[in-house]
């Protein structure tokens, strides 16, 4: 899914995301088909804007209990694609400005839409995946899933410096 700058002639190109060959299948298990749309339009002599939205349903593991959990990924994006090196922008200013965050510097006038979509899927991943908000996780001693019930492990930690307080509490 590559688009050359020469294909964009002053009008917008609207494309539906119909195939998922770009999707990171090795890293994620896709549950529902990828859906999305993107628009490509010329904004200057050597600049093209790519904007769109992509969504997909995947299965990942809960970070507390390890059970398979469905996750819905949704990402909206907008990039200004510029042919040339980003050396010019680094020389102008040493600080990062918010408007520079959506600039994509290309070595040649070809936009790889698959790379952009793949990046957006990774950016849409939640930092913490939970099967449910009240997930209790696993027992630290036996590994039992505490969402399914209590385990038979003894809860006190005798090596703890506060273990003596349990004995005092019991008197």
C-alpha positions as CSV (number, residue, x, y, z in Angstrom):
1,X,0.0,0.0,0.0
2,X,2.2,2.7,-1.3
3,X,1.2,6.0,-2.8
4,X,3.5,8.2,-4.8
5,X,3.3,11.9,-4.6
6,X,2.7,12.0,-8.3
7,X,-0.6,10.1,-7.8
8,X,-2.0,13.1,-5.8
9,X,-3.1,15.8,-8.3
10,X,-4.7,18.6,-6.3
11,X,-7.6,16.5,-5.3
12,X,-8.2,14.3,-2.3
13,X,-7.9,10.5,-2.6
14,X,-10.2,8.7,-0.3
15,X,-9.3,5.0,0.2
16,X,-11.0,2.4,2.3
17,X,-8.6,0.0,4.2
18,X,-9.7,-3.3,2.6
19,X,-6.7,-5.6,3.2
20,X,-4.6,-6.3,6.3
21,X,-1.3,-7.5,4.9
22,X,0.3,-4.6,6.8
23,X,-1.2,-5.7,10.2
24,X,1.4,-7.1,12.7
25,X,0.0,-10.6,12.7
26,X,3.1,-12.0,14.4
27,X,2.7,-9.7,17.5
28,X,-1.1,-9.7,17.7
29,X,-4.1,-12.0,17.2
30,X,-6.7,-10.3,15.0
31,X,-10.3,-11.2,16.0
32,X,-12.4,-8.8,13.9
33,X,-11.5,-7.5,10.5
34,X,-9.5,-4.3,10.2
35,X,-11.8,-1.4,9.3
36,X,-10.8,2.1,8.3
37,X,-10.5,4.9,5.8
38,X,-7.8,7.4,5.0
39,X,-7.5,10.5,2.9
40,X,-4.5,11.7,1.0
41,X,-4.3,15.3,-0.2
42,X,-1.7,17.7,-1.5
43,X,-1.0,20.7,0.8
44,X,2.1,22.1,-0.9
45,X,4.6,21.5,-3.6
46,X,6.5,18.8,-1.8
47,X,4.0,18.1,1.0
48,X,1.1,15.6,1.3
49,X,-1.3,15.2,4.2
50,X,-2.4,11.7,5.1
51,X,-5.3,11.5,7.6
52,X,-7.6,8.7,8.6
53,X,-9.0,6.3,11.2
54,X,-8.4,2.6,11.7
55,X,-9.9,0.1,14.1
56,X,-9.4,-3.6,14.8
57,X,-10.4,-6.1,17.4
58,X,-7.5,-8.2,18.8
59,X,-7.0,-10.7,21.6
60,X,-4.3,-10.1,24.2
61,X,-3.7,-11.3,27.8
62,X,-4.8,-9.6,30.9
63,X,-1.8,-8.1,32.6
64,X,-3.0,-9.2,36.1
65,X,-4.4,-12.7,35.6
66,X,-3.1,-13.8,32.2
67,X,-6.5,-14.8,30.7
68,X,-7.2,-14.1,27.0
69,X,-9.0,-10.8,26.7
70,X,-10.6,-9.0,23.7
71,X,-9.3,-5.5,23.0
72,X,-10.8,-3.0,20.6
73,X,-8.1,-0.7,19.0
74,X,-9.1,2.6,17.5
75,X,-6.7,5.2,16.2
76,X,-7.1,8.5,14.4
77,X,-4.1,9.9,12.7
78,X,-2.9,12.9,10.6
79,X,0.6,13.3,9.1
80,X,2.3,15.9,6.9
81,X,4.5,13.9,4.7
82,X,7.5,15.9,3.4
83,X,10.2,14.8,1.0
84,X,13.7,15.6,2.5
85,X,15.7,15.2,5.6
86,X,14.6,16.3,9.0
87,X,18.1,17.9,9.4
88,X,16.6,21.3,8.4
89,X,14.1,21.1,11.3
90,X,16.7,20.1,13.8
91,X,18.9,23.0,12.8
92,X,16.1,25.6,13.1
93,X,15.1,24.7,16.7
94,X,16.4,22.4,19.3
95,X,13.1,22.0,21.1
96,X,10.2,19.9,20.0
97,X,7.0,21.7,19.1
98,X,3.6,20.1,19.2
99,X,3.0,20.8,15.5
100,X,6.2,18.9,14.6
101,X,4.8,15.7,16.1
102,X,2.8,14.9,13.0
103,X,5.5,15.5,10.4
104,X,6.9,12.5,8.5
105,X,10.1,13.1,6.6
106,X,10.5,10.8,3.6
107,X,13.7,10.0,1.6
108,X,11.7,9.6,-1.6
109,X,8.2,10.9,-2.7
110,X,6.4,7.7,-1.8
111,X,4.2,7.2,1.3
112,X,4.0,3.7,2.7
113,X,0.5,3.6,4.1
114,X,1.0,0.2,5.6
115,X,3.9,1.5,7.8
116,X,1.7,4.3,9.1
117,X,-1.2,2.0,9.8
118,X,1.0,-0.5,11.6
119,X,2.4,2.3,13.8
120,X,-1.1,3.5,14.6
121,X,-2.1,0.0,15.8
122,X,0.8,-0.2,18.1
123,X,0.2,3.3,19.4
124,X,-3.5,2.4,20.1
125,X,-2.6,-0.5,22.4
126,X,-3.6,0.3,25.9
127,X,-0.7,0.5,28.5
128,X,-2.6,-1.9,30.8
129,X,-4.9,-4.6,29.5
130,X,-7.4,-5.9,32.0
131,X,-10.0,-8.6,31.6
132,X,-12.3,-6.6,33.9
133,X,-11.6,-3.5,36.0
134,X,-11.9,-5.4,39.3
135,X,-9.5,-8.2,38.2
136,X,-7.9,-9.7,41.3
137,X,-4.9,-11.2,39.5
138,X,-3.0,-14.3,40.5
139,X,-1.9,-15.6,43.9
140,X,1.7,-14.6,44.5
141,X,2.5,-18.0,46.1
142,X,0.6,-20.6,44.1
143,X,-0.4,-18.8,40.9
144,X,-4.1,-19.5,41.3
145,X,-6.4,-17.1,39.4
146,X,-8.1,-15.2,42.2
147,X,-11.0,-14.3,39.9
148,X,-12.2,-17.9,40.0
149,X,-12.0,-18.2,43.8
150,X,-9.7,-18.2,46.8
151,X,-6.7,-20.3,47.0
152,X,-5.5,-22.3,50.0
153,X,-2.3,-20.4,50.6
154,X,-1.4,-19.0,53.9
155,X,-1.5,-15.2,53.6
156,X,1.1,-14.2,56.2
157,X,4.7,-13.8,55.2
158,X,6.9,-15.0,58.1
159,X,10.0,-13.4,56.6
160,X,8.4,-10.0,56.8
161,X,9.6,-7.7,59.5
162,X,5.9,-7.1,60.4
163,X,5.1,-10.8,60.8
164,X,5.4,-10.4,64.6
165,X,2.5,-8.0,64.5
166,X,0.2,-10.8,63.3
167,X,1.1,-12.8,66.5
168,X,0.4,-9.7,68.7
169,X,-2.9,-9.1,66.9
170,X,-4.0,-12.7,67.6
171,X,-3.6,-12.3,71.4
